[in-house]
């Protein structure tokens, strides 16, 4: 039975963007992740070793967000690929990275990219 583990609203301060100012000052980001996984055995046995550890996913997000990139598209792919390597039994990984108050002029709450 396919199920889904989600991390919603992981808030990170990071230094992504094409502008030099973004490399110095950084900005606020929100990351959401969903992992498709059959965790029937984990639920039945109440065993963390048989499931996708969402604390490990949070640490992957922090690790990948700490590596500066010009594009959040690049970061989203890195997060997704890292989760897929760490949890090879997963059956799908979806990642959304939202850049809050992107420096683009005008009033735009946020911009986001999704991979999965």
Order of alpha helices (4+ residues) and beta strands (2+ residues): beta-alpha-beta-alpha-alpha-alpha-beta-beta
